[in-house]
């Protein structure tokens, strides 16, 4: 399959983002709580698709959650506790850039949790998600799929570009040798935690542009309700000529361009 061209991608994305705005109005007007989980291999494209979704939306009502490594205190808490506080309130959409599923993926494969903790997670997670969705949370979960050859290409790009090197962590580098292990962990996770109230959807992200469009289009179908656009707002004319912004020169920076 040929990769989608930039112009076609931008035109399609603009149309989808318009629908996302209508969707957000519905979420806000009806007090819905929406949580969308984005999981996948390193360099699969989670950050890019989250940016594409949140770009046109009101950042007071939509937010990204990407939690750092848990502190020593958090490690002693109930596992789901630090994620619960980030779940949406009424009228909000939360986009999880990785989530509680770290335990079924990175932590399990890299040995950051015990086998008992891993197995307990697979048993507890469906109950946790049933509890929060029964309370009214809309939960949608995406796994971004990418072949190893494409992943290696993206790793090489990050390693060679100083502007992107921050995206390549020591854990990412170490995980390169565990591509097959991550695949097995993914399969076990999907089988154990897929449910009607909290479904998993796998999206091909070998072509990131196509993947973003497919994911957003699919998301819009999962939440088909829309709030109509508000009536056109006609601004009354100013009563005087437009004023100039006047600030003392000592406060102004010098032009660089």
N, C-alpha and C positions, 0 to 999 in steps of 0.2 A: 504494500500500500504506500503510495507516494505521500510525502509529508505535506501538510496543508500550507499554502502560501500565506505570507504575512497579511496582505491586503484582505484576502478572504477571511482570515482568522479575525482580524480587527473588526470587520463589518459584522460577522456573526456574533462576536463577543459583545459589541455595542447593543445589538438587539436583545441578547440574553440579559445584559445588565439592566436594560429598561424593565424587563419582566421581574428582575430581582427587586427593583425599587417598588413595584406594585405589590410584590410578595411581602416586603418588609412593612408596607403600610397595613396590610392585612394582619400580620403578626402583632403590630403595635396596637391597631384599633381593637383587636379582639383579645388582647392580653394573653396571647399564646407564648409558650416557652419552647424554644427550639434549640437543640444541641446537635451539632454535626461533628462527627469524629473523622479525622483524616489520619489513616495509618498507611504504612508502606515501607519499602526498603529505603535505605539512605539514598539520597539524590533522585528519588522517584518523582518529585515535583510537588510535594505537599505545600511548601511555602508559596509557590507560584500560583496555584489554583486558589488558595486562600486569599491572596492579594487580589486576584481577579474578581472574587466574590465580594470582598469588603470594599473595594475601591469606590463604587457608586453609592454606597449605603451610608446611613447616618451613624457615625461612630459612637454616638451616645447610646445607640440601641443594638449595635453589633460589635462584638469584640473577639479578638483572637486570644486563646490561652495556650501558651507553650511553657510549661513549667520546667524549672531547672532540676538538677539532681536533688533529691530530698535531703533535708538536714538530719542531723542525728536525732533530734526530737521527733521529726516527722516519721522517721523510720520506726519509732516506737509506737506510733498511732495505728489505729485501724487503717488498713491499706487504702481504702477508698476515701478516707476523711479529707485529705487535702484537695481532692478533685471535687467533692461535693460543694465546697464553698464557692466554686467557680461556675456552678450550674446557673442557667439563666433565670432571671425573675420575669414577671409578666411583661410581655411586649418586647422581649430581648431574644437575640440570636447569638449563640456562642459557637465559635469555630475552634475545635480542639486540634492543635498541631501536635499530634501524638497525645495520648490520653492514658487512662488507667490500663490500657492494653500494653503498656511498656512491660508489664510483668510477664505477659505471654510471649513477648518478642525479645527485645534487647536484654532484659534482665535474665530471662531463662537461657538464652543462647550464650550470653557472655558470662554466665555464672554469677550474676549480681544478686540472685536470690537462691534460696535452697529449693531442692526438688519438692519438698513438702509445701513450701510457700506457693510454688508454681501450680501444683495440683489443687491446692486450696483455692487459688484464684479461679481456676477453670470451673470449680464447683460453685463458688460464691458469685461470680460475675453475672450469670443469668438471673439469679435471685435479686441482686442489686439493681439490675436494669429493669426487672419486672416491677420492683418497688417504685422506682422513680417515674416510670412510664405510667403506672397505675395512678400516680398522683397528677398526671396530666402532661408530663414532659414529652415532647416529640423528639425522638432519638433516631438519628440516621447515621449509618457507619459506612465509610468508604475505605477500601484497600486499593492503593495505587500500585499497579503491577508494572514491573520493568525487567527486561531481560538483562542478564549479567553483562553481555557485550556493551549494551547501551549504558548501563550503570558505570562500567569501567571508563567509557568515553567521557561521562560527566565528571567522574572523579579526576581524570587526567586534566580536564579543563579547569577544575577548581584548583588543582595543585599547581598549575602553570600560571594562573591569573591571580596576582596579589589582591585584587579587588574581591575575589571570590574565595580566597583561601580560608577565611574564617568559617566557611560552611563545611570544611573538612576537618572533623575532630579526630583525635587519636582513636576513639572507639570506632569511627567510620573506617579508618585505615585497617584496624585490626579485624573488623567484621568482613572484610573483603574475602577472606579465606573461608567464611562460613555461609556462603550463598545457599548451599543445599540445606544446611541446618535451619536457616531462616525460613526456607520454603516449607520444611516439615513442621516447624513451629507455627507458621501461618495456617497451614491446613488444619492442624489440631485446634487452633484458636477459632477458626471459622466454624468448624464442626460443633464445637462445644458451646459457642455463644451466639449463633444465628437463631433468631426467633422472629415471629411475626411482629411482635411489639418493638423489636430492636434488630432490624434486618441488616445483614452485610451486603454490600454491593462492590464488586471488583471492576475496576476501570483500567483499561490498557493505557499506560502512560509512556510507551516507547516514543511516541510523538507527543510532546508535551502540549502543543497547541491544540491538537485534536482531542487529547485527553481532557483538557480543561473544558472545551466546548461540550464534549459528551457528558462530563460529570455535571456541569451546571444545568444542561438541558434535562438530564435525568432528575436532578434535585428539584427542578421546577415542576416536574410531573408528580413527584412524591408529595408536593404541597401545592395542589392545583388552585387553591383559593386565591383570589386577588381582591384588593381593595381598590375601588375606582379612584382615578386621579382627582385631586381637588380641582375646583373650578379655576379657570384662568384668572390670574391676579393682575389687574390693571393699576399701575402705580399712578397716583395723581401727579400732575406736573409741579415742579418746584415753583415757589412763589417769587424767587429771585434768580439771578444768574448763578450758575454753579460756582462755588467758592474754591479757592486754591488752598492746598495744604501748606501752611506756613509754619516752619520749624526753624529754630536758630541753627545757623550753619555749623556751629561747633558740635552739634549732635549728629550731623550727617556723615555717613561714610563716603569715601571717594569712589567714583565709578571705576569699576575694573574692566567693563566691557563697553 
